[in-house]
Amino acid sequence: MAFNLYDSKGSPLEQQRFTWRELVQSPISKLDDDAFTRVRVILMNGVENESIRFQHMAARMNGALRLPLARIRRSEQHQATMINWLLGADHSVLETTIAYEQVAIEVTAAVAQREPDPYLAQVYRFGLLEDFDHLYRYAALLDRLEGKDANNILQSYTDILPGRPTVQEHRSPRDDVRAPYDRAKAQPLTKLHALTIAGAEYQTHDYYMNVGPQFSDPVARQLYAEIASIEEQHVTQYSSILDPSETWLEQWLLHEANEVYNYYGCLQQETNEHVKAIWERFLDYELGHFHAVSDLFKQYEKRDPAEIVPPALPEPIDFKSHREFVRQVLSQEVDLRANGTLFVDKQQEGAQSRAYRDFINRDGSPSESVAAGYAWVPGTELNRTSIAVD
């Protein structure tokens, strides 16, 4: 049965409080928990940070909304903290990177299959093949720097294979901007998808920008720099599909609805009971946020929130392996490129992107260097060398 946004008022803002001990929960297990528990943790951190980022931008432009934005943003900040701190210290930076790419692949694949707008479904498939290749490059780096098999993190849900080569993903900005959905015609699911993937990609970009300088290995440092650049392109792509004519309050209402939508999906599919209780709590909190913003929407825009977000939320994102779908997209669309807002065969790619790529890669490509001679098989490079010697 569909979840109804208007049936419950959720938890009032004044009751959404945390102590420091409560805020920092026991982390999930790197190996014992199902990989999709970690996928949900990373995704919801991205969704929360997208909401925080939006609310800061809204506050800069709307004096009357600054206090209500600050009140809700404080709760969002603490929710994001509790979620992000569920990732344990047993994950190395590279292992967390592998997990981020698994989120990008499996969540984007789920969204691409359910997106009702054919053009936007293509946008998601296009980005998916690039994140798929990033996973392959980082898996090679994990093998060579730490002697670890990326599949220990992926748990056989996601293939480790080349996608659209990262060296070919660098484009002129004119070829990263997409056509937006029409706020008056787009289905609610289209709007929720766009906010979800934009938030996930934005946090991936920020993570790579922050952790890349922590490596001493020069190829690792260059690889994070290269893929962070692509992630910025992805943020540009997914942000540009949002309709810029949506009002600030309309966008805020959609952000809160999106958080309810995603927490509900996490709650329905979570296997870790401790984490499931967090999803349930935050679903209640987000319902409180949604109704608070609905009241502001009525007050300032004199409109019914149901015009923007109907009562029944769509069915949630499916947290499962989408291996066969990804393989199909890989076989059919790996040679697609962007030309303006359109997707074309690589022979029709614009001259500006070709020139940009030739220049930025003229001293070599870290993503090519790190994966030279690499093909994933169970175990690590060290293990395979040992077997060969024996």
Order of alpha helices (4+ residues) and beta strands (2+ residues): alpha-alpha-alpha-alpha-alpha-alpha-alpha-alpha-alpha-alpha-alpha-beta-beta-alpha-alpha-alpha
